[in-house]
């Protein structure tokens, strides 16, 4: 009886890209959202294109975090 070895999942590298994208979204809420947010969105969408479903949500989250971070930054600067 011959057993075949399980095929390794190559999506683990792209899952890491999705997670980094999500973390960059949180960073974009407070620090330089105009730079950090789009970088996270690109990482998320690239991971999604390579087969990681979490990447779509990471990209959407980073776009939203960029907008929210810019609004928060405006509110802080305008109230100084």
C-alpha positions in Angstrom: 0.0 0.0 0.0 1.6 3.2 -1.2 0.8 6.5 0.5 1.4 9.8 -1.2 2.8 12.8 0.7 0.5 15.7 1.1 1.1 18.5 -1.3 2.5 21.6 0.5 0.4 24.7 0.4 2.3 27.5 -1.4 -0.2 30.2 -0.2 1.6 30.6 3.1 3.9 33.4 1.7 0.9 35.2 0.4 -1.0 34.8 3.7 2.0 36.6 5.3 1.5 39.4 2.7 -2.1 39.7 3.7 -1.3 39.9 7.4 1.3 42.5 6.8 -1.2 44.5 4.8 -3.7 44.3 7.7 -1.1 45.5 10.2 -0.1 48.4 7.9 -3.8 49.3 7.8 -3.7 49.7 11.6 -0.5 51.7 11.4 -2.0 53.9 8.7 -4.7 55.0 11.2 -2.1 57.0 13.2 1.1 57.3 11.2 1.6 58.6 7.7 -1.6 57.2 6.2 -0.9 58.5 2.7 2.1 56.3 2.4 1.5 53.3 4.7 -2.1 52.7 3.7 -1.5 52.3 -0.1 1.5 50.0 0.5 -0.7 47.7 2.7 -3.5 47.8 0.0 -1.0 46.8 -2.7 0.3 43.9 -0.6 -3.3 42.8 0.1 -4.4 42.9 -3.5 -1.3 41.1 -4.7 -1.9 38.4 -2.2 -5.5 38.1 -3.3 -4.4 37.9 -6.9 -2.1 35.0 -6.0 -5.0 33.1 -4.3 -5.2 34.3 -0.7 -8.8 35.3 0.0 -7.8 37.3 3.1 -5.9 39.6 0.7 -9.1 41.2 -0.6 -10.2 42.2 2.9 -6.7 43.4 3.7 -6.8 45.7 0.6 -10.2 47.0 1.4 -9.3 47.6 5.0 -6.1 49.5 4.0 -8.1 51.8 1.7 -10.6 52.5 4.5 -7.8 53.0 7.1 -6.0 55.4 4.8 -9.2 57.6 4.5 -9.9 57.4 8.2 -6.3 58.2 9.1 -6.3 61.2 6.8 -9.5 62.5 8.3 -8.1 62.0 11.8 -4.9 63.8 10.9 -6.9 66.7 9.5 -9.0 66.9 12.7 -5.9 66.9 14.9 -4.1 69.6 12.8 -7.2 71.8 12.5 -7.8 71.7 16.3 -4.2 72.8 17.2 
